[in-house]
Amino acid sequence: MAGSSRTTFAKRQKERQRQEKQAEKAQRKLQRKTQDQETDPNAPEKPKDLTVTYNEEGIPEGFGFHDF
């Protein structure tokens, strides 16, 4: 029985490290997100509705991948 407590402790320690790493990643992600918003406040926002654009001949152009 004495051997099993050591493996349990190792598992707990490993799980704690995993949770700490996950929390650090989430914190860095949030920091990058807020930093991007602060650095470029004049960035044009994407329109919420699709906008039909026309070429030189007046024919409607198709929507691209980034339009959705």
Residue frames relative to the residue before (quaternion, step in Angstrom):
aa qw qx qy qz dx dy dz
M 1.0000 0.0000 0.0000 0.0000 0.00 0.00 0.00
A 0.5996 0.5944 -0.3701 0.3875 3.57 1.04 -0.70
G 0.6463 0.5415 -0.3229 0.4299 3.60 1.03 -0.68
S 0.6523 0.5405 -0.3269 0.4189 3.58 1.02 -0.68
S 0.6150 0.5514 -0.3681 0.4270 3.62 1.05 -0.57
R 0.6244 0.5405 -0.3406 0.4494 3.57 1.08 -0.67
T 0.6660 0.4803 -0.3130 0.4772 3.60 0.96 -0.80
T 0.6163 0.5370 -0.3475 0.4595 3.58 1.06 -0.70
F 0.6434 0.5133 -0.3160 0.4720 3.57 0.98 -0.85
A 0.6488 0.5138 -0.3132 0.4659 3.58 0.96 -0.84
K 0.6385 0.5177 -0.3247 0.4678 3.57 1.01 -0.79
R 0.6527 0.5079 -0.3162 0.4649 3.58 0.94 -0.87
Q 0.6531 0.5152 -0.3091 0.4610 3.55 0.96 -0.89
K 0.6525 0.5119 -0.3057 0.4678 3.57 0.96 -0.86
E 0.6524 0.5089 -0.3075 0.4700 3.59 0.98 -0.85
R 0.6318 0.5248 -0.3299 0.4654 3.59 1.01 -0.80
Q 0.6477 0.5110 -0.3140 0.4699 3.59 0.95 -0.84
R 0.6398 0.5223 -0.3251 0.4606 3.58 0.99 -0.82
Q 0.6692 0.4977 -0.2976 0.4647 3.58 0.93 -0.90
E 0.6425 0.5167 -0.3230 0.4646 3.59 1.00 -0.78
K 0.6496 0.5120 -0.3122 0.4674 3.56 0.98 -0.86
Q 0.6473 0.5155 -0.3112 0.4674 3.58 1.00 -0.85
A 0.6526 0.5047 -0.3115 0.4716 3.60 1.00 -0.80
E 0.6395 0.5172 -0.3245 0.4672 3.60 1.01 -0.77
K 0.6412 0.5186 -0.3224 0.4648 3.58 0.98 -0.81
A 0.6528 0.5073 -0.3133 0.4672 3.58 0.95 -0.87
Q 0.6492 0.5165 -0.3153 0.4609 3.57 1.01 -0.81
R 0.6554 0.5007 -0.3110 0.4722 3.60 0.97 -0.84
K 0.6312 0.5351 -0.3265 0.4569 3.58 1.02 -0.81
L 0.6639 0.4939 -0.2960 0.4772 3.58 0.93 -0.89
Q 0.6377 0.5286 -0.3207 0.4593 3.56 1.03 -0.82
R 0.6513 0.5033 -0.3151 0.4724 3.61 0.96 -0.84
K 0.6462 0.5328 -0.3189 0.4436 3.55 0.97 -0.88
T 0.6925 0.4518 -0.2841 0.4855 3.60 0.86 -0.90
Q 0.6297 0.5356 -0.3393 0.4490 3.59 1.05 -0.71
D 0.6374 0.5227 -0.3259 0.4629 3.60 1.00 -0.79
Q 0.6626 0.4999 -0.3076 0.4652 3.59 0.98 -0.79
E 0.6713 0.4988 -0.2965 0.4612 3.59 1.04 -0.75
T 0.6918 0.5052 -0.2907 0.4263 3.58 0.93 -0.85
D 0.8104 0.1754 -0.0759 0.5538 3.60 1.03 -0.65
P 0.0137 0.8393 -0.5431 0.0198 3.61 0.47 1.16
N 0.6800 0.4899 -0.2896 0.4624 3.61 1.18 -0.45
A 0.3580 0.7374 -0.5020 0.2758 3.57 1.23 0.21
P 0.4662 -0.6875 0.4670 0.3031 3.59 -0.83 0.88
E 0.3712 -0.7190 0.5417 0.2275 3.52 -0.91 0.90
K 0.4909 -0.6405 0.4950 0.3220 3.54 -1.09 0.66
P 0.4964 -0.6502 0.4688 0.3333 3.57 -0.96 0.76
K 0.5055 -0.6721 0.4557 0.2918 3.53 -1.06 0.78
D 0.7379 0.3143 -0.1967 0.5640 3.59 1.11 -0.62
L 0.5582 -0.5945 0.4559 0.3566 3.54 -1.19 0.52
T 0.1919 -0.7709 0.6003 0.0930 3.53 -1.02 0.86
V 0.3334 -0.7369 0.5550 0.1945 3.56 -0.81 1.02
T 0.1187 -0.7827 0.6085 0.0553 3.55 -0.82 1.03
Y 0.2579 -0.7662 0.5769 0.1163 3.53 -1.17 0.71
N 0.4158 -0.6863 0.5319 0.2705 3.57 -1.12 0.65
E 0.7770 -0.3697 0.2373 0.4509 3.58 -1.31 -0.11
E 0.6970 0.4629 -0.2755 0.4733 3.60 1.08 -0.66
G 0.5610 -0.6230 0.3858 0.3852 3.59 1.23 -0.04
I 0.4970 0.6361 -0.4336 0.4005 3.57 1.27 0.26
P 0.4669 -0.6813 0.4721 0.3081 3.61 -0.83 0.89
E 0.3555 -0.7176 0.5614 0.2084 3.55 -1.04 0.87
G 0.5420 -0.6225 0.4548 0.3346 3.55 -1.18 0.53
F 0.5402 -0.6056 0.4715 0.3451 3.51 -1.26 0.34
G 0.3557 -0.7268 0.5505 0.2055 3.55 -1.10 0.72
F 0.7254 -0.4279 0.3200 0.4338 3.52 -1.34 0.11
H 0.7235 0.4595 -0.2434 0.4540 3.60 0.94 -0.89
D 0.5269 0.6370 -0.4116 0.3837 3.59 1.23 -0.03
F 0.6991 0.4806 -0.2691 0.4559 3.59 1.18 -0.41
